[in-house]
Every structure is written in structure tokens, then in C-alpha cells.
Amino acid sequence: MKKIYNFLLVASTMILITNTLIAQDTETKKGNLDLSVDLVNRYIWRGLLYCPTPSIQPYLAYTNASGNFSIGAWGSYSNSSNYGEVDLFVSYTYKYFTLAVWDYFLMDETAAQNRYFQYDNETTGHSYEAVLTLGNFKIPLQLTSSVFFYGADKDENGDNYYSMYFEAAYTLNIANQDVNVFLGGTPKEGLYGTGSGFVNLGFSLAKDIKVTENFSIPVKGSFVFNPREENVYFIIGLTL
């Protein structure tokens, strides 16, 4: 009963928030519903390798008419491995600040049950993270800080790590192309490693590849170092 109650509480809260904002949009103008899918050669997140094989990553989100509230889902799947992931998020933007809460859920695609509706902090497979982003400055700088506050982010004793991550990203214009340079790290032991250090250093750029006169495919490439783990990755992806 507790599992069902927790699930209904989370679901009803998200539905209530969404319905309220959609109703507000209806009184003024419609919001935006976005659906896309990325095809990437491997799945890297904040300098960590989650899946070494090509992955399909769908994305679905609703943003209200004013553009300051979004709610949606993101996933990652691979045909050549058992890895699967479904994440839910809600975010709100006020001037220079964006606050988001993410629900990450990793799963084994071959398992008969992945216990998605188990929300107890001691046993859940969900990991909840709060992310604060500062941007929209007069300079193309974005600052991100985040902390896991509930769920599966635990040490060998079953205690929460409260893993933290900080990142600074700056956009440069090189040969008339925007290049995003980023540096991210953690101040403590947790999800990102056994101690403090930089885990996500690199650059990325996006470009539309022209296929026909009227059709182009958005392509994004990233070159990523993880200095703490002494790893390097070159990621390429297409957006459909």
C-alpha cells in the first residue's frame, strides 16, 4: 500500500502542476510540446561512461507559453546491451536562474521486473537530483551546481552519498561556429568517484549537415576528458 500511495502522490502532483499550467496557457496562448530523438555512438554523462555502445535517446517535454516552466521525460536505450534508462524532470526559470528536479531510473532491459514503483529511500532504484543553473548573462557563460538528495545514490554501507557536481561552460565563436567549452567536477566522494576532482573537461559543437536543398540533419560532436579517471571520449550524435 505504501508503494502505491507514494506513486499516486508523485503522479497526482505532476498531473496537477501540468494541468494548472496548461489551463493558464489556454487562457492566453498555447505552450509547446517537443518530441525528438538522438542517435549517439555511446552514452556519456558528466564524464562518466554509462553505455559503451550506440544508443537511442528519446526526449519529450511540455513547456508553457511563457517559457519558464517545463516538464518532461528523457530516455536511453541500446540494441547491443541490456542498459536502459528513463528520467523524468520538472524545471522552472526565473530571470537568470533555472531550478530543476530530476528523477533518474536505470534498469536492466532483460530483467522481468525493475521495481519502478518502489520509492522507499532504502531500496528504491530511483535517484533524485536538484540542479540549479545560472545563465542568460550578457556574456555566454553558464554555471551549474547539483546535488543528489534522495534514493539510490548510496555508499557500500547504504548511506546516501549526496553526490555533488559543479560545472562552468562558456561559448566561443571559432570560424563562425559556436563551440561550447566546459569544465565540471565534484568536491567529494560519491557517484563521480572516490574523491574530489575534475571529471568532465572538453568541448562540443553542433552543426546542421545539409542532405538535400530542403533537408538538413542536426549533428553534435563532443570531445570529453575525465581527468580524475584518466579517460577520454569522442561522442557524435544525430538529432531527429
HELIX and SHEET records of a PDB file:
HELIX    1   1 LYS A    2  GLU A   27  1                                  26    
SHEET    1   A13 ASN A  32  VAL A  40  0                                        
SHEET    2   A13 SER A  55  THR A  63 -1                                        
SHEET    3   A13 PHE A  69  TYR A  77 -1                                        
SHEET    4   A13 TYR A  83  TYR A  94 -1                                        
SHEET    5   A13 PHE A  97  ASP A 108 -1                                        
SHEET    6   A13 HIS A 126  LEU A 134 -1                                        
SHEET    7   A13 LEU A 141  GLY A 151 -1                                        
SHEET    8   A13 MET A 164  ILE A 174 -1                                        
SHEET    9   A13 GLN A 177  THR A 186 -1                                        
SHEET   10   A13 GLY A 197  THR A 212 -1                                        
SHEET   11   A13 PHE A 215  ASN A 226 -1                                        
SHEET   12   A13 ASN A 231  THR A 239 -1                                        
SHEET   13   A13 ASN A  32  VAL A  40 -1                                        
SHEET    1   B 2 TYR A  43  TRP A  45  0                                        
SHEET    2   B 2 LEU A  48  CYS A  51 -1                                        
END                                                                             
